[in-house]
Amino acid sequence: MSAEELAVEPVAAARRLLGATLWSGAVGARIVEVEAYGGDPAGPWHDPAAHSGRGRTPRNAVMFGPPGHLYVYFSYGMHTCVNVTSGPDGVASAVLIRAAEIIAGHETVRERRPAARTDAALARGPGNVGSALGISLRDYGIDLFDPRAPIRLELGTPITDPSAIGIGPRVGVSLAADRPWRLWLIDSPAVSAYRRSPRAPRAEKSA
């Protein structure tokens, strides 16, 4: 398993990350919910909802690099959100980790997430993923496939059963709000609830 498996279009990369394990020290988290994000107008997957949607900046530069690196950012001044870069080197895209199941290091995570009432809630929601794994802005750009890295990604076996995966619009984005780029494992209790942004245009109803 290598980062080259993520050098694909955003939704394919998101699908590949479902069921993968993200390790941060002794804490392991099985990824159960993701959102795909594309890039700038010059690339093949223009996505106005992505941080890279308007072009390269110091903040989003890692999204334009090779796949399999950590892109982290601060959301609402309080949450560290965790993303894995995807697509070929030079083309911006990344996958947001929206939810995970903790499979190792439960006691450590419970200390980090005392407000979580159940184990299923320990890493439910993108901000909680970052808190549960102890990831900070200092971890920006880490190569997740470097065996010496403090944060590592194990892709595992691809999930090939389409009935095991839910597909729907992304949460909380006001642009490209109906793009079905959120994927999740249907049988996981850790998956977060869908919330449409109040700033998004009203979804069109099918005839």
N, C-alpha and C positions, 0 to 999 in steps of 0.2 A: 504494500500500500504506500503510495507516494503522493506528493502534492500535485503531480501531473494529472491525477484523477479529477482535480478541481479546476483544471484549465479548460473549462467548458462554459457554455452559456449559463446565466445566473440561476434559472430554475433547475437545470440539471445538476448544478453544484449544490443547490439547496437540498435536492432530493438525495444526493450522495451523502450529505452530512447527517441525515436522519438516522438515528441509531448509532452514530459514531460516539466515541468517548473522549471527552476533554478532561485532561489531567492537569491539576495545579497543585504541585507538591503531592501530598498523600490523598488529596481530595479528587475523587473521580465523579464525573457527571455524564450520564447518557443523554444525548441530545434528542429531544422529542418534538420540538417545534422551532421552525426557522422561517425567515423571510428573505427573499432574494431582492437584491438591489443592483441596478445597472450602472451606467456611467454618463459621460458627457455626450453632446450632440455629435462629436467627431467619431465616436465609437459605434459599434454595431448594436448596442443595447441602450439607447438613450433613455434615461429614467429621471424625470424632473423631481421625483421624490427622494432620489439618492443624494448623499452629501457630495458626490462627484458629478452631479447633474449639470453644474455650470462650468465645470473644468477643474483643473488641478490647482490645489492650494497646499500650503504647508500642513494644514490639518488633515487633508484627505490623501496625501501623497502616496501612502502605502497601498491605497486602493488601486493605483495605477501600476503597481509592481507585480512581482510573481505571485502565484497562488499559494495558499497555505500559510499566510502570515496573519498576525493578530492586528486588527484595527479596533482600537478602543476610543471611546469619546465619552464626555460627561454630558448627561441629559438632565435638563431642568436644574442644573447646578448641584445635583445630589446623587445621581445614579451613574455608575460606570456601565456602559453597554458594550457587549462583546460581539465582535464580528470576525469572520474568517474571509480573507481575500480569495477571490476566484477569478476565472478567466485567464487568458494568456498574459504574459508579462507585457506591460505597456497598454493594456486595455482595462479600463476601470470596471470593477464589479466586486461585490462582497455579499456575504450572507450573514444576517443578524441572527444570533442565537436567542430565541425568545423564551424557551423553557427547557428544563432538563430534569432528569431524575438523578438524585444523588445515589451512587452505588458504592462509594467508599468515603471514609472520613466524616461519617455522620456527626460525631460529637463536635468536631471542629466547626462544621457548618451550622450546627444548632447554636453554638456560641456566637457565630457571626450573624445569625438570623433569629434572634430570640422572639421576634414577633410572629414567626411562622407557627401556625397551630398544628400543622401536620407535616409529616415528611414529604408529602406530595407538594406542599407549598414552599419548600425550602428554596427551590430555584425556579419558581413559576413567575414568569415575567422577565423581560430583559435586564432590568436593573437588579433584580434579585439573583439572576445568574452571576453577574459580576460580583455581587456581595458574597454569595455562597462560595465562590471560587477564590475570593480574596484578590481579584484582579484590579489593577489600578492603571492610571495613565502612564505610569513608568513602564508598563509592559507593552506599550505601543510598538508595533513592528516586529515582535518576536517571531522567529521562524518556528512554527508549531511542529514541524517534522524533524527538527534538530534534536537528536536524542539527549543532548546536553542541556536543552532549554528547560527553564523552570515550569513552563506551561507547554503541554504537548497534546497532539491530536492523534487518535487512533481511529482510522476510518471503519475498520471491521468489514463485515459482509454486507453488500448492498441489499436493500429491501426491494424485492422484485414483485411482491404481491400488491397490485394497485388498490385492492380493497382495504389494505392496512393503512393507507395514507389519505388524509383529508386535504382538500385544496380549496382555498378561498382568498378573498381580498386581504390586503395588509392592514394592520391595526394602526389607527391614529394618524394616517397620512392624509394630507389634504389635496395632494397632487397625484395623478394616476391612481386614485383611490380604489378603483374597481379592477385593477390589474390583479389576476389571481396568482399572486406570487408568495402567498403564505402557505406553508405545508406543515402538517403535523401527524403524529402517530395517533390514530383514532382510539386505540385501547389504553392510552396513557392518562392517568389521573392528574398529571402535572401540567397538562396543556392549559394555556391561559384562555380567558374569555375574549371573544371578538368585540371590539369597540370601534365604531366608525367615528372618524374625526367630525366634530360639528362644523368644521370649516370646509369639509369636502362637499362638492356638488351632490345633489340628491341623486341616488342611484336610479338609472333608468329601469323601468319595469318592462319585462318582456310581454309581447302581445299575447 
